Amino acid sequence: MAALAAYLLVVSACTTPGQDAAGTLRIGVTTSQPGLSQRTGEEFAGFDIDVGRRIAAALDRTPVFVATVASQRENLLTTSQADIVVAAFSMTPERAQRVAFAGPYLVTGQDVLVRAGEPPISGRTDLPGHTVCVVRGSTASAQIRRTTGGVLLRELDTSGECIEALTERKVDAVSDDAAILAGYAALPRLRDRVRLVNEPYTVERYGVALPRGDRDRCERVRTAITDMIESGEWAESLRRHFGAGTPLAEHEPPAPDTCA
């Protein structure tokens, strides 16, 4: 519980739950996903962070980042601890019953990360009989349970904890979104120790989550995403955080859906 409380720390000017501080936009983000969203000291950086800042600017607000983990993303909105969530949050019909989505702002797919030099696992179909780490509350967790029998799942709170378990040989593989795994695989300290299988087996559409019922804000967020794409900021952010020429940085931009 103490660890979870630390993740829910509001990093910057504090606001009372249920009340927006004048001129601020409280944005729920993860803190340990290299390339997407990472906190170093008091500084946040990553593609999701750039998206959040772009949206705050479009709404004429100052961004205030609220740290979260995958299993608590919806709770941030339903308990009014955040105004929006930009946290590698896949748009699914089940989640859309509880929160609204603007997007997608990035399309990726679930993939598998293994230790380098250990060839037996070349995709999801090779996972049965192995111990696989997934993030608690993630779509990867639900997908593996639904489609892949014979897998011993280990659920942890963050992708970083799963990567650590992999390098410490406590699990045989990590199943998560390719956008998340690619960020870890590119880290200098892990580059020669892990291998991304690069065989995505789902389509994950990342959306900006908002409380249900505020269609006006949803449309404004959608417009901010579209403007970021059309201005070139979207592609530049991916190249900067994942490296020019990498598969993720060469992604075609998505076309955001109309808000429901």
C-alpha positions in Angstrom: 0.0 0.0 0.0 2.9 2.4 0.7 4.4 1.7 -2.7 1.0 2.4 -4.4 0.6 5.6 -2.4 4.0 6.7 -3.7 2.9 6.2 -7.3 -0.2 8.3 -6.7 1.9 11.3 -5.6 0.9 14.5 -7.3 4.1 16.0 -8.6 3.8 19.7 -8.6 1.3 22.2 -7.3 -1.3 20.1 -5.4 -5.0 20.4 -6.0 -7.9 19.2 -3.9 -9.6 16.1 -5.4 -12.7 17.2 -7.3 -11.5 20.7 -7.8 -9.5 22.0 -10.7 -6.9 24.6 -9.7 -7.4 27.7 -11.8 -5.4 27.5 -15.0 -4.1 23.9 -14.5 -4.7 20.6 -16.1 -4.0 17.6 -14.0 -2.7 14.8 -16.2 -2.4 11.2 -15.1 0.9 9.7 -16.4 3.1 6.7 -15.7 6.7 7.3 -14.4 8.8 4.4 -15.5 8.2 3.8 -19.2 11.3 5.0 -21.2 10.4 6.7 -24.4 6.7 7.1 -23.4 6.7 8.6 -19.9 9.5 8.7 -17.4 10.2 10.8 -14.3 13.8 11.7 -13.3 13.8 13.7 -10.1 11.0 16.2 -10.6 11.3 16.2 -14.5 8.9 14.2 -16.8 9.9 13.3 -20.3 8.6 11.1 -23.1 6.1 10.9 -26.0 3.0 10.7 -23.7 4.4 13.7 -21.8 4.7 15.7 -25.0 1.1 14.8 -25.9 -0.1 15.9 -22.5 1.7 19.2 -22.7 0.3 19.8 -26.2 -3.2 19.2 -24.9 -2.7 21.5 -21.9 -1.4 24.3 -24.3 -4.5 23.8 -26.5 -6.8 24.2 -23.5 -4.7 27.2 -22.2 -3.8 25.3 -19.0 -0.6 24.6 -17.2 0.1 20.9 -17.0 0.4 19.3 -13.6 1.5 15.6 -13.8 -0.1 13.1 -11.5 1.9 9.8 -11.2 -0.1 6.6 -11.5 0.2 2.9 -12.4 -1.8 0.9 -15.0 -4.3 -0.5 -12.5 -5.2 3.0 -11.1 -5.7 4.9 -14.4 -9.5 4.8 -14.4 -9.6 5.5 -10.6 -7.8 8.8 -11.1 -10.7 10.0 -13.2 -13.6 8.5 -11.3 -12.3 9.9 -8.1 -11.5 13.3 -9.6 -7.7 13.1 -8.9 -6.9 13.9 -12.6 -8.6 15.8 -15.4 -7.2 13.5 -18.2 -5.0 10.5 -18.3 -2.2 10.1 -20.9 -0.6 6.8 -19.9 -0.3 4.2 -22.7 -4.1 3.6 -22.1 -5.6 1.3 -24.8 -9.0 2.3 -25.9 -11.3 -0.8 -25.4 -15.1 -1.2 -25.4 -15.0 -2.3 -21.7 -13.0 0.8 -20.6 -15.3 3.0 -22.7 -18.2 2.0 -20.5 -16.4 3.8 -17.6 -14.3 6.6 -19.1 -14.4 8.6 -22.3 -11.5 8.5 -24.8 -10.1 11.0 -27.3 -7.9 9.4 -29.9 -6.1 7.3 -30.8 -2.9 9.3 -30.6 -0.7 6.2 -31.1 -1.3 2.7 -32.5 0.9 -0.2 -31.3 0.5 -3.9 -30.5 1.3 -6.3 -27.7 4.7 -8.0 -28.1 7.1 -10.1 -26.1 10.5 -9.2 -24.6 13.0 -12.0 -23.7 16.6 -12.2 -22.5 19.1 -11.9 -25.3 20.8 -15.1 -26.5 17.8 -17.3 -25.4 16.1 -18.3 -28.7 13.3 -20.7 -27.6 10.7 -17.9 -27.4 10.0 -16.3 -30.7 6.4 -15.1 -30.2 3.3 -15.5 -28.1 2.7 -19.1 -29.3 5.9 -20.1 -27.6 4.9 -18.8 -24.2 3.0 -21.9 -22.8 5.2 -23.6 -20.3 7.0 -20.4 -19.4 6.7 -17.8 -16.7 5.6 -14.5 -18.2 5.4 -11.1 -16.4 2.5 -8.7 -17.2 1.5 -5.4 -15.7 -1.4 -5.7 -13.3 -4.6 -4.1 -14.9 -3.1 -4.0 -18.4 -4.6 -5.2 -21.7 -1.7 -7.6 -22.0 -2.7 -9.3 -18.8 -6.3 -9.8 -20.0 -5.2 -10.9 -23.5 -2.7 -13.6 -22.2 -5.3 -15.0 -19.9 -7.9 -15.1 -22.6 -5.9 -16.5 -25.5 -2.8 -18.4 -24.2 -3.2 -21.4 -22.0 -0.4 -23.1 -20.1 1.3 -19.8 -19.1 2.4 -19.1 -15.5 1.6 -15.4 -15.1 3.3 -13.1 -12.7 1.6 -9.7 -12.3 3.5 -6.7 -11.1 2.5 -3.0 -10.8 4.9 -1.5 -13.5 6.7 -2.4 -16.7 10.0 -1.6 -15.0 9.4 -4.2 -12.3 8.7 -6.8 -15.0 11.9 -5.9 -16.9 13.8 -6.2 -13.6 12.3 -9.6 -13.0 13.3 -10.7 -16.5 17.0 -9.6 -16.1 17.1 -11.3 -12.7 15.8 -14.5 -14.3 12.7 -14.6 -12.1 10.5 -14.7 -15.3 11.2 -16.0 -18.8 9.5 -13.2 -20.8 7.6 -10.0 -20.5 4.4 -9.4 -22.5 3.5 -5.7 -22.9 2.8 -3.2 -25.7 5.6 -2.9 -28.2 5.8 0.9 -27.6 6.6 0.2 -24.0 9.0 -2.7 -24.5 10.9 -0.8 -27.3 11.7 2.0 -24.9 13.3 -0.4 -22.4 15.1 -2.4 -25.1 16.8 0.8 -26.3 18.3 1.7 -23.0 22.1 1.4 -23.0 22.1 -0.7 -19.9 19.6 -3.2 -21.4 20.5 -3.1 -25.1 22.7 -6.3 -25.0 20.7 -8.0 -22.3 17.2 -8.2 -23.7 15.6 -8.8 -27.1 12.2 -7.6 -28.5 10.6 -10.5 -30.4 9.0 -7.9 -32.8 5.9 -10.1 -33.5 3.0 -7.9 -32.4 -0.2 -10.0 -31.9 -2.8 -7.4 -31.1 -3.7 -3.8 -32.1 -3.5 -1.3 -29.2 -5.0 2.1 -29.8 -3.7 4.6 -27.2 -6.3 7.2 -26.2 -6.5 10.2 -23.9 -8.9 9.2 -21.1 -11.4 11.7 -19.7 -14.5 11.6 -17.4 -17.6 10.5 -19.3 -20.1 13.2 -20.3 -17.8 16.0 -21.2 -18.0 15.9 -25.0 -16.8 19.5 -25.5 -13.5 18.8 -23.7 -13.2 15.5 -25.6 -13.5 17.3 -28.9 -11.0 19.9 -27.9 -8.5 17.2 -26.9 -9.1 15.4 -30.2 -8.4 18.7 -32.1 -5.2 19.1 -30.1 -4.0 15.6 -31.1 -4.9 16.3 -34.7 -3.0 19.6 -34.7 0.0 17.9 -33.1 0.0 15.3 -35.9 -0.5 17.8 -38.8 2.2 20.2 -37.4 4.9 17.6 -37.5 5.3 17.7 -33.7 3.9 14.2 -33.4 6.5 12.6 -35.7 9.4 14.7 -34.2 8.5 13.6 -30.7 8.5 9.9 -31.6 11.9 10.3 -33.3 13.3 12.2 -30.3 12.2 9.7 -27.7 12.6 6.4 -29.6 15.4 7.2 -32.2 15.1 8.1 -35.8 14.8 5.0 -38.1 13.4 2.7 -35.4 10.1 0.9 -36.2 8.1 2.9 -33.7 9.5 6.3 -34.9 8.4 5.4 -38.4 4.8 4.7 -37.5 2.1 6.3 -39.6 0.1 8.7 -37.5 -3.5 7.6 -36.7 -6.7 9.4 -37.5 -8.4 10.3 -34.2 -12.0 9.1 -33.8 -14.9 11.4 -33.5 -15.9 11.7 -29.8 -18.9 9.7 -28.9 
